[in-house]
Amino acid sequence: MIFPLDSEEKKVKLSCEVKGNPRPTIGWKLNGSSIDTGMDYRYSLVEGNLLINNPNKTQDAGTYQCVATNPFGTIVSRAAKLQFAYLENFKTRTRSTVSVRQGQGMVLLCGPPPHSGELTYAWIFNEYPTFVHQDNRRFVSQETGNLYIAKVEASDVGNYTCVVTNTVTNTRVLGPPTPLILRNDVPTISWRRADGKQIPRKARRHRSSGLLEIPNFQQEDAGLYECVAENVRGKNVARGQLIFYAQPSWIQKISDARAAMEESVAWECRASGRPKPSYRWLKDGELLLPQERVQLEQGSLTITNVSLSDAGMYQCVAENRHGVIFASAELSVIAVSPDFSKTLLKKLTLVKVGGEVIIECKPKASPRPTYSWKKGKDILRENERITVLDDGSLRIVNVTKADAGSYTCVATNLFGTASSTGSLVVKDPTRVMVSPFSMDVTVGESIVLPCQVSHDHSLDIMFTWSFNGHLIDFEKDGDHFERVGGDSAGDLMIRSIQLKHAGKYVCMVQTSVDKLSAAADLIVRGPPGPPEAVTIDEITDTTAQLSWRPGADNHSPITMYVVQARTPFSVGWQAVSTVPEVIDGRTFTATVVGLNPWVEYEFRVVAANLIGIGEPSRASEKRRTEEALPEVTPANVSGGGGSKSELVITWETVPEEMQNGGGFGYVVAFRPFGTISWMQTVVASPDAARYVFRNETLPPFSPYEVKVGVYNNKGEGSFSPVTVVYSAEEEPTRAPTTVLARSLSASDVEVSWAPPQENQHKGRIQGYEVRCWRHDEKEENAKRIRTVGNQTSTKVTNLRGNVLYHLAVRAYNTAGTGPSSPLVNVTTKKPPPSQPPGNIIWNSSDSKIILNWDQVKALDNESEVRGYKVLYRWNRQSSTSVIETNQTSVELSLPFNEDYIIQIQPFSDGGDGSSSEQIRIPKISNAYARGSGASSSKACTLSAISTIMISLTARSSL
């Protein structure tokens, strides 16, 4: 508390709040000495708070502590300082002129006069009431009162006066003015740490680096800092030490403790702080010093052989020069006569014959009691089998049946005696009759590990198994492990054994009186594990030298190794040829042969033994074989076609894995057939599959001998076999003659022509192109039909009926099409009848089927009916037979033992008309067939049964 000396309120109140039961009494200390409120009228206590009347700076300033006491002990509060606030006047009347270069940073010192209480600072510029306003150039420190100006400007020249205000007394004093003038030379400012460490990134520089700000200051930021100012006239360095400190803060406090007489008590308190805090201990408000039973070490307090006099209030005090903190706790000392109410002897204790048993006796008692034991009503004497332990428990070894009975523990101390009784029951021991035995098995087999015991049948027995130290979970691992056997057997079945099942198996048997175990080792033989560290030691254009380390043989010697390789062009891993050809199990190096040059390879190794083939190793690093001359030539060299004056040569590209090196390309060679000299050209792209030679003097459709070779960075390879390719030909120059067209039906037209005379045209003819278009269409939309070879007629189909068409023919070859023949016109015939035959009636007689139907009449725009087609087939066949007739009936001789599908359609010059719906005629039994030749009455009956009339709806024309 800071009290203004000139305050009108002439009282000071110091508050103290205490919790305790019974209610504590309160006292006070000043600078460590007790205050006697009865001897000084200025002091008084009001509900534990200290009131000071007419406080005096000389007598009352200092450190106060509140002291609280009740029957459980005494504790003191943290310290509180009472200060008296005042502010004296500045002593100096004038100050020296400050000379600063324009653009330089500067500081004007305030130097406040003697005072007590918090101060605030401001500066007057020239005359009151003009105050310096803080901005990005000007800053007033509320710690020192100093005025900082960065980059001094001409407008800053003048007189500066520091104004100091005491916020407690609200008084203000003005310092002497400080003149500020400008100099001409300007320094630059930089910062560094004297220890060479980097200034933290979080640091910020202000006001032309004249101010260094370090936010969130931490211990690692502490150290010696240097401000370096330099200009053309020289350099100056100012140093400042930044020190990190922190007042104490609790890491671990003490808490209330209860201890029985003769026990020990230990407390530890720990606090953080900078500098490191020191510790002291108080008991009932008084300093605690080390004694025979009391050990003090830093923040630790230990009291041994506790007595009633040790009860009270204890305080741990941690302090450094920046602060002090207190932690309080109560020590209660307990004195109790022996009491078994919560720690009775176990009513029933089971033990096996020959075993060992400890019957615990743990009454509540303070101080520690003495112990004695009874069996039944007799005092129990100690011997080599029976002993009473230090904690009062009874120990019996090599137990016999005679040891069964009731046992009583008697406990006695200064405050009384108590006893508790329990029974001991002796059972027969458990013995392993058939133990599991070590086995040697192969992957995939199944076995049973036996575990059979004899035991006291009045006790429950439990079997468990562990594998390599871990309990087997039969639900989780039920695919492989199963417990089998009866009441006295806990055999373990292991199915479909894998390599991972090799190890130590332990059968554990437990009853309420004993437990025992038996172990066996299982060796599992299987295919080898993967080889390790496959390394490419050396690589050439077609070979690679490999080495590796063997993997686990899994208890079966490795008999051989196989090397596999993979490239970007292969489908997965492929076995490769090696030297030696067969790699035995004792060999760990091999040379891979037959590799392709300039291909990236990776290798792996697979081991095998008599049991099987193991998992492959990890892949080696990827390495590229060295370059070599190309060996594979392009396939399917051919060509031809193209435009006039061109020789087109084509080939299949050589796959990348066959190019044997970088810089791969093709050498194309050609010459006129029958000549000697070759013309050559280089095609530099490995993906090229075509070369076109252009020359205006190139004769059309002339034979050339062609071959294509290969090359790469290592040089040229060989050429492909020579083949003959023809240069581009000219398109035909004459049109076909004698073009004729006639309508075959409503949809088909036949066109014929004569070829041009051979002596009247140039250019080979490969075939003819017929163009056909309707009168109302444009020629460019014409339908095109091409023939091949010497064919001089063709049929144009899928046309419209009764429509005028224009047709023209022209010859073509690989160079293009020749001139067109003169147009010919043709009109297609009227469409066929759109009405299908109706009222179709059929009946059967004498292995015949007779069909009748109504005549179809053509419409005005349709072709006249010339006759009818009857289409029929077996129901289970796809081929159809056809009968034509110009009548409206037909007689079919068909066997009766099949179902038939029949359709009828008219035909005309325009083509076939609309067909009737399908008629299904079912097969007719022999009874009906024989009945067809009987009397008229029977015939009528037959007719009624076998005659079907079908009404068909008309279908619209296409």
PAVO-371197 format. One record per residue (C-alpha): y, x negated, z; residue number from 0. Coordinates in steps of 0.05 Angstrom, whole numbers, m for minus. Each point is the difference from the previous one (the first is absolute). Example, Ala and Ser with C-alpha at 12.3 -4.5 7.8 and 13.67 -1.06 7.14 Angstrom:
! PAVO-371197
        v        u        w   num
      m90     m246      156     0
       69      m27      m13     1
This chain:
! PAVO-371197
        v        u        w   num
        0        0        0     0
       69      m24      m17     1
       56       27       46     2
       74       m4      m22     3
       42      m36       52     4
       58       47      m13     5
      m42       63        1     6
       29       60       37     7
      m72       18       21     8
      m12      m44       61     9
      m76       11        5    10
      m62      m32      m32    11
      m67       37       m1    12
      m67      m37      m12    13
      m59       48      m13    14
      m73      m10       21    15
      m57       49      m15    16
      m68      m10       36    17
      m66       37       m2    18
      m49       m3       58    19
      m41       41       49    20
       20        0       57    21
       73       m1      m22    22
       24      m72        1    23
       60      m25       40    24
       54      m36      m41    25
       37      m65       14    26
       44      m47      m42    27
        8      m76      m10    28
       61      m38      m25    29
      m14      m69      m29    30
      m68        1       37    31
       28       19       68    32
      m10       69       32    33
       62       44        5    34
       11       29       69    35
       36       65      m15    36
       13       10       74    37
       40      m64        7    38
       47       10      m60    39
       37       67       m5    40
       10      m11      m75    41
      m75        9      m13    42
      m36       66        6    43
      m68       29      m24    44
       m2       69      m34    45
      m72       22      m17    46
      m18      m74      m10    47
       60      m15      m44    48
       49      m55       23    49
       75       19        3    50
       53      m55        7    51
       70       22       21    52
       60      m42      m19    53
      m43      m52      m38    54
       24      m71        5    55
      m10      m52      m56    56
      m13      m57       48    57
      m46       36       49    58
      m37       50      m44    59
      m13      m34      m67    60
      m72      m22       m6    61
      m73       22      m10    62
      m27       62       34    63
      m73       23       11    64
      m27       64       29    65
      m57       m7       52    66
      m50       59       10    67
      m50        4       58    68
      m53       49       24    69
      m66       m9       40    70
      m35      m28      m62    71
       48      m57       m9    72
       67      m24      m29    73
       26      m12      m71    74
       67      m24      m27    75
       36       24      m62    76
       25      m41      m59    77
       68      m33       11    78
       68       31      m17    79
       65      m38       m6    80
       67       25       24    81
       59      m31      m36    82
       75       13        3    83
       38        9      m65    84
       67      m35      m14    85
       39      m32      m57    86
       50      m57       10    87
       56      m22      m48    88
       m5      m55      m52    89
       22      m68       29    90
       22      m34      m66    91
       66       22      m29    92
       m2      m34      m69    93
      m56      m19      m48    94
       m4      m52      m56    95
        9       19      m72    96
      m65        9      m39    97
        3      m30      m70    98
      m51       30      m50    99
      m14      m11      m74   100
        5       62      m44   101
      m70       29      m12   102
      m28      m35       62   103
      m32       37       59   104
       32      m10       69   105
       m5       23       73   106
       56       13       50   107
      m23       m8       73   108
       20       53       50   109
      m20      m35       66   110
        5       60       48   111
       29      m12       70   112
      m42        5       64   113
      m30       69        8   114
      m58       43       23   115
      m24       62      m37   116
      m12       14      m74   117
       56      m19      m48   118
       20       23      m69   119
       42      m40      m49   120
       51       12      m55   121
       53      m42      m37   122
       72       14      m17   123
       26      m27      m66   124
       72      m23        6   125
       28       58       41   126
      m26       60       40   127
      m25       51      m20   128
      m28      m35      m62   129
      m73      m15       17   130
      m49      m40      m43   131
      m47       49      m35   132
      m72      m24       m7   133
      m28        0      m71   134
      m45      m44      m43   135
       46      m59       13   136
       22        9       73   137
      m44        9       61   138
       15        2       76   139
      m58      m21       45   140
       m7       46       60   141
      m40      m56       34   142
       52      m55       m1   143
       62       34      m25   144
        7      m50      m57   145
       30       22      m67   146
      m38      m22      m63   147
       33        1      m69   148
      m40      m17      m63   149
       36      m25      m62   150
       70       m4       30   151
       53       29      m47   152
       75      m10       m3   153
       10       69       32   154
      m36      m25       63   155
       56      m49       17   156
       35       20       65   157
       m6        4       76   158
      m64       27       34   159
       m3       25       72   160
      m65       15       38   161
        0       66       39   162
      m51        4       58   163
      m17       67       34   164
      m44        8       63   165
      m40       65      m13   166
      m13        9       75   167
       71       m8       26   168
       32       22      m66   169
       51      m57        5   170
       24      m40      m61   171
       30      m70       m8   172
       27      m36      m61   173
      m12      m74      m16   174
       50      m48      m30   175
       10        6      m76   176
      m36      m49      m46   177
       36      m18      m65   178
      m42       m4      m64   179
       24      m40      m61   180
      m34      m19      m67   181
      m25      m68      m23   182
      m15      m17      m72   183
      m72      m30        0   184
      m59       49        7   185
      m70      m18       28   186
      m68       30      m18   187
      m46       21       57   188
      m76       m4        5   189
      m52       10       55   190
      m63      m38       19   191
      m48      m11       58   192
        1      m68       33   193
      m76       m1        6   194
       m9        6      m76   195
      m31       69        2   196
       24       53      m49   197
       52       50       24   198
      m37       67        3   199
        5       45      m62   200
       25       57       43   201
       63      m40       17   202
       64       25      m34   203
       63      m39      m15   204
       68       33        4   205
       72      m18      m15   206
      m13      m56      m50   207
      m58      m25       43   208
       47      m10       58   209
      m43       47       42   210
      m77       m4        6   211
      m33       64       25   212
      m74        0       22   213
      m24       71       12   214
      m61       16       45   215
        4      m68       34   216
      m70      m28       18   217
      m24      m62       36   218
      m16      m35      m66   219
       74        8      m19   220
       22      m42       61   221
       24      m72      m13   222
       59      m44      m18   223
       42       27      m58   224
       52      m39      m39   225
       61       25      m37   226
       21      m49      m54   227
       72        3      m28   228
       20      m47      m57   229
       52      m10      m53   230
       27      m56      m43   231
       28      m35       62   232
      m64       m2       40   233
      m52       37       41   234
       m5       26       71   235
      m60       29       38   236
        1       47       60   237
      m64       14       39   238
      m22       58       43   239
      m64       10       40   240
      m33       70       m3   241
      m45       12       60   242
      m50       57        6   243
       m7       33       68   244
      m30       65       28   245
        1       30       70   246
      m69       14       33   247
      m41       59      m24   248
      m66       23       29   249
      m64      m13      m39   250
      m46       17       59   251
       21       35       65   252
      m39        5       65   253
      m29       67       24   254
      m22       28       67   255
      m65      m29       28   256
      m51       22       53   257
      m45      m51       33   258
      m53        2       54   259
        4      m48       58   260
      m26      m70      m16   261
        7       12      m75   262
       48      m37      m46   263
       60       26      m38   264
       31      m32      m63   265
       64       21      m36   266
       31      m29      m63   267
       67       15      m30   268
       26      m29      m65   269
       69        2      m32   270
       31      m25      m64   271
       69      m32       m4   272
       39      m60      m25   273
        1      m46       38   274
      m69       14       27   275
        7       42       65   276
      m19      m27       68   277
      m36       44       52   278
        4       14       74   279
      m35       51       44   280
       27       45       56   281
      m39       36       54   282
       38       57       32   283
       65      m29      m29   284
      m11      m70       28   285
      m18      m63      m40   286
      m76      m11        0   287
      m22      m73       10   288
      m69      m31      m14   289
      m48        1       60   290
      m73      m14       13   291
      m21       69      m27   292
       59        9      m47   293
        4      m38      m65   294
       61        3      m46   295
        0      m28      m70   296
       55       21      m49   297
       m9       75       m8   298
      m68        2       36   299
      m12       21       73   300
      m69       m4       32   301
      m16       22       72   302
      m70      m16       26   303
      m36       29       60   304
       48       59        4   305
       19       26       69   306
       40       60       24   307
       62      m44        8   308
        2      m11      m75   309
       16       73      m15   310
       71       13      m25   311
       47        0      m59   312
       m2      m60      m48   313
       51      m17      m55   314
       m6      m49      m58   315
       69      m28      m20   316
        9      m32      m69   317
       67      m34      m15   318
       37      m48      m44   319
       74      m16       m6   320
       11       62      m42   321
      m31       52       47   322
      m49       21       53   323
      m53       56        2   324
      m44       30       55   325
      m70       31       m1   326
      m27       35       63   327
      m69       19       26   328
      m33       22       65   329
      m61      m34       32   330
      m43       48       42   331
      m54      m31       45   332
      m60       45       15   333
      m44        0       63   334
      m63       45       m6   335
      m65        9       38   336
      m64       m2      m43   337
       m6       64      m42   338
      m58       18      m47   339
       29       68      m21   340
       16      m24      m70   341
      m50      m58       m6   342
      m67       27       25   343
      m62      m40      m13   344
      m37       21      m64   345
      m48       56       21   346
      m57      m25      m45   347
       m9      m70      m27   348
      m57      m15      m49   349
      m31      m69       m9   350
      m63      m27      m32   351
      m55      m39       36   352
       18      m74       m2   353
       72       14      m17   354
       65      m11       37   355
       46       53       30   356
       69       m1       31   357
       20       60       43   358
       76       m1        5   359
       37       15       65   360
       75        8      m12   361
       34       41       55   362
       76        5        3   363
       22      m45       58   364
       57      m45       21   365
       m8      m52       26   366
      m66      m19      m34   367
      m60       25       42   368
      m65      m34       20   369
      m65       29      m29   370
      m71       13       24   371
      m59       37      m33   372
      m58       45       23   373
      m64       20      m35   374
      m17       68       28   375
       17       m8       74   376
      m16      m74        5   377
       51      m57       m4   378
      m10      m37      m66   379
       m9      m75        8   380
       19      m49      m56   381
      m54      m45      m31   382
      m13      m37      m66   383
       m4       67      m37   384
       51       42       38   385
       73      m23        8   386
       67       33       18   387
       55      m23      m49   388
       71      m18       20   389
       26       68      m24   390
      m51       36       44   391
      m49       17      m57   392
      m76       m6       13   393
      m40      m43      m49   394
      m76        5       m6   395
      m39      m45      m49   396
      m73        3      m22   397
       m2       74       19   398
      m67       29       23   399
      m23       71       11   400
        8      m11       75   401
       75       m8       m9   402
        8       74      m18   403
       35       42       54   404
       68       18       29   405
       54      m53       13   406
       62        7       44   407
       63      m44       m3   408
       41       m6       65   409
       73      m25       m6   410
       43      m20       61   411
       72      m25       10   412
       53        0       55   413
       15       74      m13   414
      m72       30        0   415
      m70        5      m30   416
      m30       41      m57   417
      m67        3      m38   418
      m31       28      m64   419
      m74       10      m21   420
      m36       m2      m68   421
      m71       m3      m26   422
      m36      m54      m41   423
      m56       22      m48   424
      m47      m53      m30   425
      m31       12      m70   426
      m52      m37      m42   427
       32      m50      m50   428
        2        9      m76   429
      m42      m50      m41   430
       m1      m14      m75   431
      m72        8      m25   432
       11      m11      m75   433
       60      m42      m19   434
       33       m4      m69   435
      m21      m62      m37   436
       36      m43      m52   437
      m15       18      m72   438
       11      m27      m70   439
       12       55      m53   440
       25       10      m71   441
       59       42      m22   442
      m21       72      m10   443
      m58        1       49   444
       m4       44       62   445
      m26      m22       69   446
       m8       24       72   447
       21      m44       59   448
      m41       22       61   449
       29        9       70   450
      m50       33       49   451
        6        1       76   452
      m32       24       64   453
       48       32       51   454
        6       46       61   455
       m9       68      m30   456
       45       32       53   457
       59      m36      m33   458
       33       15      m67   459
       m5      m57      m49   460
       47      m17      m58   461
      m12      m47      m59   462
       57      m32      m39   463
       m1      m53      m55   464
       53      m51      m18   465
        6      m39      m64   466
       36      m67        3   467
       34       20       65   468
       23       70      m23   469
      m33       66       21   470
      m34       35      m58   471
       30       69      m14   472
      m60       40      m24   473
       43       57      m27   474
       48      m45      m38   475
      m55      m48      m24   476
      m55       52       m9   477
      m13      m21      m72   478
      m33      m64       24   479
      m13        6       76   480
      m43       51       36   481
      m28        1       72   482
      m74       20        2   483
      m52        6       56   484
      m13       43       60   485
       23        2       73   486
      m19      m73       15   487
       14      m28      m70   488
       66      m15      m34   489
      m24      m31      m65   490
       52      m15      m53   491
      m14       17      m73   492
       42      m37      m52   493
       m5       30      m70   494
       19      m31      m67   495
       20      m66       32   496
       60      m36      m29   497
       25      m72        9   498
       52       25       49   499
      m56       22       47   500
      m21      m72       16   501
       14      m21       72   502
      m18       11       72   503
      m25       68       25   504
       m2       15       74   505
      m37       60       31   506
       35       20       65   507
      m37       45       50   508
       37       31       59   509
      m16       45       59   510
       42       18       60   511
      m30      m59       39   512
       m9      m55      m52   513
       12      m23      m70   514
      m34      m52      m44   515
        0      m23      m72   516
      m44      m33      m52   517
       24      m34      m64   518
      m27      m19      m69   519
       29      m35      m61   520
       m5       31      m69   521
        2      m46      m60   522
       15       36      m66   523
      m17      m33      m66   524
       38       23      m62   525
       33      m21      m65   526
       48      m59        7   527
       73        9       19   528
       54      m17      m52   529
       11      m74      m16   530
       66      m28       23   531
       58      m41      m28   532
      m17        4      m74   533
       43      m54      m31   534
       14      m21      m72   535
       m2      m76        5   536
       10      m15      m74   537
       10       40      m63   538
       m2      m18      m75   539
        6       42      m62   540
      m71       28        5   541
      m26      m21       70   542
       18        7       73   543
      m27      m41       58   544
      m10       45       62   545
      m18      m14       73   546
      m11       46       59   547
      m26        3       71   548
      m62       40       18   549
        8       65       38   550
      m47       26       53   551
      m73       m1      m21   552
      m15       58       47   553
      m64      m32       24   554
      m31       m7      m69   555
       14      m65      m39   556
       44        6      m62   557
      m42      m11      m62   558
       52        2      m56   559
       73       10      m19   560
       29       37      m60   561
       71      m12      m27   562
       41       58      m28   563
       67       m2      m36   564
       55       49      m16   565
       58       m3      m50   566
       56       48      m18   567
      m42       19      m61   568
      m69       10       32   569
      m27       65       28   570
      m10      m18       73   571
      m40      m61       22   572
      m49      m32      m48   573
      m55      m52       13   574
       15      m67      m34   575
      m42      m59      m23   576
       m1      m60       46   577
      m27      m71        5   578
      m49       m2       34   579
      m24       64      m32   580
      m34       22       65   581
       39      m18       63   582
      m47       m8       60   583
       20       17       71   584
       14      m72       19   585
       50      m11      m57   586
       74       17       13   587
       31      m24      m66   588
       m9       22      m73   589
       33       m8      m67   590
       16       64      m37   591
       m8       m8      m76   592
       15       41      m62   593
       70       21       22   594
       54       19      m50   595
       60      m48       m4   596
       68       22       25   597
      m26       60       40   598
       15       13       73   599
      m65        1       41   600
      m18       15       72   601
      m70      m12       28   602
      m43       25       56   603
      m70      m19       25   604
      m57       45       21   605
      m58      m25       44   606
      m71       25        2   607
      m61       m9       44   608
      m70       29        3   609
       27       65       30   610
       52       14      m53   611
       68      m15      m31   612
       59       m5       47   613
       73       19       m6   614
       43      m42      m47   615
       50      m50       26   616
       74       10       m4   617
       30      m17      m68   618
       24      m71      m12   619
       71      m15      m21   620
       17       18      m72   621
        1      m60      m48   622
       10       m3      m75   623
      m46      m42      m43   624
       32      m54      m43   625
       21       11      m73   626
      m45      m15      m60   627
        2        8      m75   628
      m11       73      m20   629
      m71       15      m24   630
       m1       75      m14   631
       29       22      m68   632
       28       69      m15   633
      m51       53      m20   634
        3       53      m55   635
       50      m36      m44   636
       21       49      m54   637
       62       32      m29   638
       28       32      m62   639
       48       57      m13   640
       73       m7       17   641
       61        6      m44   642
       12      m29      m69   643
       m1      m77       m3   644
      m35       m5       68   645
      m65      m32       22   646
      m21       31       67   647
      m49      m40       43   648
      m29       29       65   649
      m48      m25       54   650
      m24       15       70   651
       37      m40       53   652
      m38      m52       41   653
       m7       25       73   654
       43      m38       49   655
      m60      m28       37   656
      m24      m32      m66   657
       67      m33      m18   658
      m17      m63       39   659
       73      m17       16   660
       73       17       m2   661
       43        1      m62   662
      m54       38      m38   663
       13       25      m71   664
      m30       10      m69   665
        0      m39      m65   666
       m5       47      m61   667
      m24      m33      m64   668
       m7       34      m69   669
       m5      m17      m74   670
      m10       38      m66   671
      m73       11      m13   672
      m30      m58      m39   673
       55      m50       17   674
       m4      m63       42   675
       64       m8       41   676
       10       41       64   677
       67       28       23   678
        6        0       76   679
       46       32       51   680
        2       m1       76   681
        2       65       41   682
       23      m22       70   683
      m16       64       38   684
      m70        4       33   685
        4       76       m6   686
       14        1      m75   687
      m53       34      m43   688
       35        4      m67   689
       38      m44      m49   690
       37       24      m63   691
       16      m49      m56   692
       56       24      m46   693
       15      m28      m69   694
       30       35      m60   695
      m46      m39      m46   696
      m62       24       36   697
      m44       37      m51   698
      m22       69       23   699
      m71       12       24   700
      m20      m72      m10   701
      m57      m33       40   702
       17      m54       51   703
      m45      m43       43   704
       22        5       72   705
      m19      m35       66   706
       33       m1       69   707
       m3      m58       48   708
       23      m11       72   709
       39      m53       40   710
       26      m12       70   711
       35      m55       40   712
      m60      m46       m9   713
       m1        6      m76   714
      m31       40      m57   715
      m68       34        1   716
      m43       22      m58   717
       11       55      m53   718
      m35       66       m8   719
      m47        9      m60   720
       36       10      m67   721
        7       73      m22   722
       32       32      m61   723
       62       45        9   724
       38       35      m56   725
       75       m1       m6   726
       39       65        2   727
       m7       43      m63   728
       51       41      m39   729
       m1       75        4   730
      m26       38      m62   731
       52        7      m55   732
      m28       60      m39   733
      m15       72       20   734
      m67       36       m8   735
       m5       46      m61   736
      m31       67      m19   737
       11       32       69   738
      m34       68        7   739
       m4       49       58   740
      m39       64        9   741
       m6       49       58   742
      m69        3       31   743
       17       52       54   744
       56       26       41   745
        1      m66       39   746
      m29      m53      m47   747
       26      m33      m64   748
      m36      m52      m43   749
       42      m56      m31   750
      m24      m49      m55   751
       35      m55      m39   752
      m12      m59      m46   753
       15      m72       21   754
       54      m41      m36   755
      m24      m44      m57   756
      m16      m70       27   757
       42      m34      m53   758
       60       44       16   759
       11      m17       74   760
        3      m57       51   761
      m28        1       70   762
      m69       14       25   763
      m16       74       14   764
      m36       12       66   765
        3       76       m4   766
       45       60      m13   767
       47       42       42   768
        6       75      m14   769
       63       35       26   770
        1       76        7   771
       57       45       24   772
       18       74       m3   773
       53       24      m48   774
       46       17       59   775
      m10      m69       33   776
       34      m67      m12   777
      m39      m54      m35   778
        8      m49       58   779
      m40       48       44   780
      m58       m1      m49   781
      m72       m2       24   782
      m33      m67      m20   783
      m73      m12      m16   784
      m25      m71      m18   785
      m63      m18      m39   786
      m34      m68        0   787
      m24      m40      m60   788
      m10       31      m69   789
       m4       73       23   790
       42       43      m48   791
       m4       68       32   792
        6       30       69   793
        7       67       36   794
       62       21       39   795
      m20       47       57   796
       33       43       54   797
       51       32      m47   798
       31       69        3   799
      m26       55      m44   800
       37       28      m61   801
       54      m56        4   802
       30      m45      m54   803
      m12      m75       14   804
       26      m63      m36   805
      m45      m61       m6   806
       10      m73      m22   807
      m45      m61       m1   808
       16      m75        6   809
      m42      m64        6   810
        5      m46       61   811
      m23      m68       26   812
       18      m45       59   813
       69      m13      m28   814
       18       73       m3   815
       m2       61      m46   816
       16        2      m74   817
       41       52      m40   818
      m18       73        6   819
      m32       42      m56   820
       36       61      m28   821
       m4       61       46   822
      m53       53      m12   823
        3       70       29   824
      m56       44       27   825
       m2       66       37   826
      m55       11       51   827
      m43       62       m5   828
       12       62       42   829
      m28       m4       71   830
      m70       28       12   831
       m9       69       31   832
       24        3       71   833
      m42       62       17   834
      m70      m16       27   835
      m61       43      m20   836
       m6       61       45   837
      m52       51       23   838
      m56      m50       m3   839
      m68       34       10   840
      m67      m35        6   841
      m72       23        9   842
      m67      m34       m4   843
      m62       18      m38   844
      m63      m39      m21   845
       27      m68       24   846
       66       12      m36   847
       70       12       23   848
       44       45      m44   849
       76       m7        7   850
       52       50      m27   851
       76       m2        5   852
       62       31      m29   853
       33      m29      m62   854
       62      m43       13   855
       62       18      m41   856
       51      m55      m12   857
       74       12       11   858
       51       m8      m56   859
       16      m71       19   860
      m73      m20        9   861
      m54      m23      m49   862
      m51       52      m22   863
      m67       m1       35   864
      m53      m33      m44   865
      m58        7       50   866
      m24      m12       71   867
      m31      m57       39   868
      m52       15       53   869
       m5      m57       51   870
      m59       m1       47   871
      m33      m49       49   872
      m48       m1       59   873
       35        9       66   874
      m21      m69       24   875
       17      m37      m65   876
       67      m26      m25   877
      m15       m2      m75   878
       17       63      m39   879
      m32       30      m63   880
       41       38      m52   881
      m18       56      m49   882
       50       23      m52   883
        0       71      m30   884
       46       45      m39   885
      m28       62       35   886
       17       30       69   887
      m71       m7       25   888
      m52      m54        7   889
      m73       m5       20   890
      m22      m60       42   891
      m72      m21       10   892
        1      m30       70   893
      m54       m7       53   894
        8       46       61   895
      m14      m52       54   896
       70      m29        0   897
       71       22       17   898
       48       m4      m60   899
       76       m7       m6   900
       28       31      m64   901
       71        2      m30   902
       25       31      m65   903
       63      m20      m39   904
       28       17      m69   905
       19      m54      m50   906
       48       m1      m58   907
       36      m48      m48   908
       47      m14       58   909
      m58      m23       43   910
      m40       29       57   911
       29       60       36   912
       m1       21       73   913
      m68        1       33   914
      m30       56       41   915
      m14       m9       74   916
      m67      m34       15   917
      m59       49        2   918
      m58      m18       45   919
      m67       29      m22   920
      m50       m7       57   921
      m73      m18      m12   922
      m45       62       m8   923
      m69        5       35   924
      m65        8      m39   925
       m6       72       25   926
       64       19      m33   927
      m18      m39      m63   928
      m66       37       m7   929
       34       67       13   930
       47       m9      m59   931
      m55       18      m50   932
      m22       66       34   933
       17       73      m13   934
       70       24      m12   935
        7       24       71   936
      m17      m69       26   937
       46      m32      m51   938
       57       44       24   939
      m14      m21       71   940
       m1      m73      m22   941
       63       10      m39   942
       34       30       61   943
      m19      m60       42   944
       11      m57      m49   945
       61       23      m39   946
       68      m23       24   947
       68       19      m28   948
       56      m47       12   949
       72       19      m10   950
       44      m59      m12   951
       75       m1        4   952
       39      m30      m58   953
       28      m69        8   954
       67      m20      m28   955
        2      m49      m57   956
       20      m73       13   957
